[in-house]
Amino acid sequence: MSDADRPVTTAPDADLAWCHESVQGVSRTFALTVDVLEEPMSSYICLGYLLCRVADTVEDTDRIDPDEQADLLRLYDAVLDPTADATPADFRRAVDDHLPPADDRSPDWEVVAESERVFATFEELPGDVRGAIVPPVRELVGGMAEFVDRYADEGGLRIGSRSELEEYCYYAAGTVGNLVTNLLTRGDIAEERARRLHETAEEFGLLLQLVNVAKDVHDDFEEENNVYLPEEWLAAEDVPQDDLTAAEHRDGTAAVVGRTTDHARTFLDDAQSYLEHLPLVDGNTLDAWAIPFLLAVGTLRELAAQPERAVDGRGVKVSRQEVFAVVTAMSEHGRDSLPELRRAIAGQPLHRTPSAAD
C-alpha cells in the first residue's frame, strides 16, 4: 500500500510502533517473544502474529452468528489472497457492525478495528517475507472457518475426538510454527537443518496450543461457549460437554485436563529439537522461542498438580517470579542449557532453583 492509499490518520513508522504496542495487550507470552527478538525478525513476527490474531478474535467470539463468522473469515482469507480483489477496507466494513463500542473494546477487538493499519504495515515488508507469512496465515484462517461451519448449529465449538483436537490445534498454532519456520529458512541454511525444522515446527505449535486448551477450560466455555476437551475423553468420565464446569462434574473434567496435559507432554521432545535447530538469522534469537517453551513446561507442571483450577475459574499459570527467572536464565545461558532447564522447571518453579542451569 502506498502512502497515498494509506488511511490518513496513520503513517508507516507510527503504524509499526502501534503494532508492537498492540502485541503487548493481546498476549503476554507472545509479547515476550517479540520483545526478545531483534530487528527485522521482531517486526516480521509481530505482524504475522497480528494477522493471525484478527482471525482468532473473530473465530473465538460468541457475539457473531456462526454463519456470518464463517463468511467474515472467508472474506479475511480473500484479503490475504494476492490473486483476489478483496481489500482490507472490505473486511473492515464487513466487521464494523460486530465491533464493541470503542470504549469497551478489548485489546483483541482493537486490533480487529485497526486491521487496515495492520495490513498497511504488513505491505511494507519485503516480498519474500510476505511470501513466507501469507500461506500459513491463510491455512489458519481457512481451518478456523471450517471449524466454525462444522459446529454452526452448536453455537460454539465442540471437539469430538483426540484426532479432531490435534486438527484444531494444527490450524490454531501448528500453522504459526510453519510461519516461523518459513521465515527462518528463506536464506542459506543447511538442508538437514531445514528438514528437521520443518519436521518439528508443527509439534512446537501443537505443544503450546494444547497447553492453552488444558489451562483455559473454564474461560473457553464460560466466556466463548467453546469446548476443546474431546467429547470422547469427557464421556469416559461421565461428563457432558455442555455442563463440564458444573460443580458435580469438576472432578471428571479435571481428570480430562490431566489427560490433555499428558498428551501435551508427548510433543515436548520434538519441540525441544525444534529449538536446538533454530538458526539465529535476521534478528532471530533462541530466547524468543525457548521462553514460551519453558513457560509451557512450567504450566504443564502446575496443571498436573492442580488440574481442578483450570475448571473452577481460579486459573492455572506460572508466577511472575518464574517468568522473570526463565527470561533471566535464557539471557545468561545458551542452547546447551535447554535440557537441564526443562528438567528443573518440570520439577518446581525455576525461581526456587536458581542454580538449575549452572
C-alpha positions in Angstrom: 0.0 0.0 0.0 1.4 3.4 -1.0 1.3 6.4 1.3 -1.3 7.9 -1.0 -3.6 4.9 -0.3 -2.8 4.7 3.4 -5.6 5.8 5.9 -5.0 9.4 6.5 -4.7 9.0 10.3 -1.7 6.7 10.0 1.9 6.7 8.8 4.5 3.9 8.4 6.6 4.5 11.5 3.6 5.2 13.7 1.8 2.1 12.3 4.7 -0.2 13.1 5.0 1.3 16.6 1.3 0.8 17.1 1.6 -2.9 16.0 4.4 -3.6 18.5 2.4 -1.9 21.3 -0.7 -3.9 20.4 1.0 -7.2 20.9 1.7 -6.2 24.5 -2.1 -6.0 25.1 -3.3 -9.2 23.3 -0.7 -11.8 24.6 1.7 -11.6 27.5 3.6 -14.7 26.3 3.8 -13.6 22.6 4.9 -10.1 23.7 7.8 -11.7 25.5 8.8 -13.4 22.2 8.6 -10.2 20.2 10.5 -8.2 22.9 13.5 -10.5 22.8 13.7 -10.8 19.1 15.9 -8.3 17.3 15.0 -6.4 14.1 13.9 -7.2 11.5 12.6 -10.5 12.8 10.8 -8.8 15.7 8.6 -6.8 13.2 8.2 -9.8 10.9 6.8 -12.0 13.8 4.8 -9.1 15.3 2.9 -8.5 12.1 2.5 -12.2 11.2 1.1 -12.7 14.7 -1.4 -9.8 14.5 -2.7 -11.1 11.1 -3.4 -14.4 12.9 -4.9 -12.7 15.9 -7.5 -10.8 13.8 -8.9 -14.1 12.6 -8.6 -15.8 16.0 -10.7 -13.0 17.6 -13.4 -13.4 15.0 -13.4 -17.2 15.4 -13.4 -17.1 19.2 -16.3 -14.7 19.8 -19.9 -15.7 20.6 -21.2 -12.3 19.6 -21.4 -13.1 15.9 -23.7 -15.7 14.3 -21.7 -18.7 13.2 -22.7 -18.4 9.5 -21.6 -14.8 9.5 -18.4 -15.7 11.4 -17.5 -18.1 8.6 -18.3 -15.5 6.0 -16.1 -13.0 7.7 -13.2 -15.4 7.9 -13.5 -16.3 4.2 -13.5 -12.6 3.3 -10.4 -12.2 5.5 -8.8 -15.0 3.6 -9.7 -13.3 0.3 -8.0 -10.1 1.6 -4.8 -12.2 2.2 -5.1 -13.9 -1.2 -2.8 -11.9 -3.7 -5.0 -13.1 -6.6 -8.3 -11.9 -5.2 -9.8 -8.4 -5.4 -10.9 -8.1 -1.7 -9.3 -5.3 0.2 -8.6 -4.6 3.9 -11.3 -1.9 3.7 -13.8 -4.5 2.6 -13.1 -6.6 5.7 -13.2 -3.6 8.0 -16.6 -2.6 6.6 -18.0 -6.1 7.0 -16.8 -6.5 10.6 -17.9 -3.0 11.6 -21.3 -3.9 13.0 -19.8 -6.6 15.2 -17.2 -4.4 16.9 -17.8 -3.5 20.5 -18.1 0.3 21.2 -14.7 2.0 21.2 -14.7 2.5 25.0 -15.5 -1.2 25.6 -13.1 -2.9 23.2 -10.6 -5.4 24.5 -7.1 -5.2 23.0 -8.0 -8.1 20.7 -11.0 -6.2 19.3 -8.9 -3.1 19.0 -6.6 -5.0 16.7 -9.6 -6.1 14.6 -10.9 -2.5 14.5 -7.4 -1.4 13.3 -7.0 -4.3 10.8 -6.4 -1.9 7.9 -3.4 -0.4 9.8 -2.1 -4.0 10.3 -2.4 -4.7 6.6 -0.9 -1.4 5.6 2.2 -2.1 7.8 2.4 -5.7 6.6 2.6 -4.5 3.0 5.7 -2.5 3.8 7.6 -5.8 4.5 9.9 -7.3 1.8 8.2 -9.5 -0.8 9.9 -12.7 0.3 8.9 -12.1 3.9 5.2 -11.6 2.9 5.5 -14.7 0.8 6.7 -16.7 3.9 3.9 -15.4 6.1 0.8 -15.4 4.0 0.4 -19.2 3.2 0.4 -20.3 6.8 -1.9 -17.4 7.9 -4.4 -18.4 5.1 -4.3 -22.0 6.2 -5.0 -20.9 9.8 -8.0 -18.7 8.6 -9.3 -21.5 6.4 -9.2 -24.0 9.2 -11.0 -21.7 11.5 -13.7 -21.1 9.0 -14.1 -24.9 8.6 -14.5 -25.4 12.3 -17.0 -22.6 12.6 -19.0 -24.2 9.8 -18.7 -27.6 11.4 -20.3 -26.5 14.6 -22.5 -23.8 13.4 -25.6 -25.5 14.9 -24.0 -25.9 18.3 -23.4 -22.2 18.9 -19.7 -22.9 19.8 -17.0 -25.4 19.1 -17.4 -28.9 20.5 -14.3 -31.1 19.8 -15.2 -34.7 19.5 -12.0 -36.8 19.5 -8.3 -36.6 20.1 -7.6 -36.5 16.3 -10.0 -33.6 15.9 -8.3 -31.8 18.8 -5.0 -32.2 17.1 -6.5 -31.0 13.8 -7.8 -27.8 15.6 -4.5 -27.2 17.3 -2.7 -27.6 14.0 -4.8 -24.8 12.4 -4.6 -22.6 15.5 -0.9 -23.0 16.2 0.8 -25.6 14.0 0.4 -23.1 11.2 2.2 -20.5 13.2 5.1 -22.9 13.7 5.2 -23.2 9.9 5.1 -19.4 9.6 8.1 -19.0 11.8 10.0 -21.8 10.0 9.2 -20.3 6.6 10.8 -17.1 7.8 13.9 -18.8 9.2 14.6 -21.0 6.2 14.4 -18.3 3.5 18.2 -17.9 3.3 21.2 -20.1 3.1 20.6 -22.9 5.5 21.9 -26.5 5.6 19.4 -29.0 4.0 19.4 -31.3 7.1 18.8 -28.4 9.5 15.9 -27.1 7.4 14.4 -30.6 7.1 14.5 -31.0 10.9 12.9 -27.6 11.5 10.1 -28.4 9.1 9.6 -31.8 10.7 9.1 -30.4 14.2 7.6 -26.9 13.6 4.0 -28.2 13.9 4.8 -30.1 17.0 6.2 -27.0 18.6 2.9 -25.2 17.8 0.8 -28.1 19.0 2.6 -28.2 22.3 1.8 -24.6 23.1 -1.8 -24.8 21.9 -2.5 -28.0 23.9 -1.2 -26.2 27.0 -3.7 -23.4 26.3 -6.5 -25.9 25.8 -5.8 -27.5 29.1 -5.4 -24.4 31.2 -8.2 -22.3 29.7 -11.1 -24.8 30.0 -13.3 -22.6 32.2 -12.8 -19.4 30.3 -13.2 -21.0 26.9 -16.6 -22.5 27.9 -18.0 -19.7 30.1 -16.8 -16.7 28.0 -16.8 -18.1 24.4 -19.0 -21.3 24.6 -16.2 -23.4 23.2 -15.2 -26.8 24.4 -11.9 -28.1 23.2 -11.6 -31.1 25.6 -12.6 -34.1 23.4 -16.1 -35.4 23.9 -14.8 -39.0 23.9 -12.5 -38.2 26.8 -15.2 -36.4 28.8 -17.7 -39.3 28.1 -15.2 -41.7 29.7 -15.6 -39.6 32.9 -19.4 -39.3 32.5 -19.1 -35.6 31.9 -21.4 -33.9 29.3 -19.6 -31.3 27.2 -22.4 -28.7 27.8 -22.0 -29.0 31.5 -18.3 -29.6 32.0 -17.8 -26.8 34.6 -20.7 -27.7 36.8 -19.7 -28.5 40.4 -20.8 -32.1 40.2 -18.6 -32.7 37.1 -15.5 -30.8 38.1 -13.6 -33.9 39.2 -14.3 -35.7 36.0 -13.4 -32.6 33.9 -10.2 -32.2 35.9 -9.3 -35.8 35.0 -9.6 -34.9 31.3 -7.5 -31.8 31.9 -4.9 -34.2 33.3 -5.2 -36.4 30.2 -4.8 -33.4 27.9 -1.8 -32.4 29.9 -0.3 -35.8 29.5 -0.9 -35.6 25.7 0.7 -32.2 25.5 3.9 -33.7 27.1 4.2 -36.1 24.1 5.2 -33.1 22.0 8.0 -31.8 24.3 10.9 -33.7 22.7 10.1 -32.6 19.2 9.5 -29.0 20.4 12.9 -29.1 22.1 14.5 -30.5 18.9 13.0 -27.5 17.0 14.7 -25.1 19.4 18.0 -26.9 19.1 18.0 -26.5 15.3 16.8 -22.8 15.2 19.1 -20.6 13.0 19.9 -17.2 14.6 19.3 -15.1 11.4 17.6 -11.8 10.6 17.5 -10.9 14.3 16.1 -14.3 15.4 17.1 -15.3 18.9 16.9 -18.6 20.8 15.3 -16.8 23.8 12.3 -15.8 21.8 11.1 -19.4 21.3 12.8 -21.0 24.3 10.9 -18.8 26.8 7.4 -19.8 25.7 8.6 -23.5 25.6 9.9 -23.3 29.1 6.8 -21.5 30.4 4.8 -24.2 28.8 6.8 -26.8 30.7 6.1 -24.8 33.9 2.4 -24.6 33.1 2.2 -28.4 32.5 3.8 -28.8 36.0 1.1 -26.6 37.5 -1.7 -28.3 35.6 -0.5 -31.7 36.7 -0.5 -30.6 40.3 -3.9 -28.7 40.3 -6.0 -29.6 37.2 -9.1 -28.5 39.0 -8.0 -24.9 38.9 -8.5 -25.0 35.1 -12.1 -26.0 35.6 -13.4 -23.9 38.6 -12.2 -20.5 37.3 -9.2 -19.9 39.6 -6.9 -20.4 36.7 -3.5 -22.1 36.1 -0.4 -20.1 35.3 3.2 -19.7 36.3 4.0 -16.9 38.6 5.6 -13.6 37.5 8.6 -14.5 39.6 9.1 -17.6 37.5 8.5 -15.8 34.2 11.3 -13.4 35.3 13.5 -16.3 36.3 13.0 -18.0 32.9 13.8 -14.8 31.0 16.9 -14.2 33.1 18.1 -17.8 32.7 17.8 -17.7 28.9 19.7 -14.4 28.8 22.5 -16.0 30.8 22.7 -19.5 29.3 22.8 -20.8 25.8 21.2 -23.6 23.8 23.0 -26.3 25.7 21.2 -25.4 28.9 17.7 -26.3 27.5 17.6 -29.9 28.7 18.6 -29.0 32.2 16.3 -26.0 32.4 13.4 -28.2 31.1 14.1 -30.8 33.7 14.4 -28.3 36.5 11.2 -26.4 35.6 9.3 -29.7 35.3 10.1 -30.4 38.9 9.5 -27.0 40.6 9.3 -23.2 39.8 12.6 -22.0 38.4 12.9 -19.1 40.8 13.2 -21.7 43.6 16.1 -23.4 41.8 18.4 -20.6 40.8 21.3 -22.8 40.1 19.5 -25.2 37.8 21.3 -24.3 34.6 24.7 -23.8 36.2 
